[in-house]
Amino acid sequence: MITKINLEERAEAIAETWSPVDVARVNDQVVRLAMIQGEYHWHKHTNEDELFYVLKGSITIHLKDQPDISLGEGEMTVIPKGMEHRPTSEGLSYILMLEPFALVSRGD
């Protein structure tokens, strides 16, 4: 049976920041939803690109040797594999990430 996913309801159920939950599987990819606030650690994904989409709030993705990327609600970007990055959010924000299912969310 095909199911409908309510992202607002799923977001309300998240209790811990920086702990993504899987909301949908698409082939070998997964859509993950995370509640974030503050700073995440610098990391990279050696073999996978990572898509960030801001559902609520705003985030800044800090990049090594490149300008930061600021995203508001409804905006997205793709971080290429191998690029060191550090997502941050001053206030409470909710993001969707599209990544390979096998990806370790914590990075390398």
Summary of the structure (lengths in Angstrom):
residues: 108
radius of gyration: 13.3
end to end distance: 36.4
largest distance: 46.7
contacts: 287
relative contact order: 0.29
helix: 6%
strand: 51%
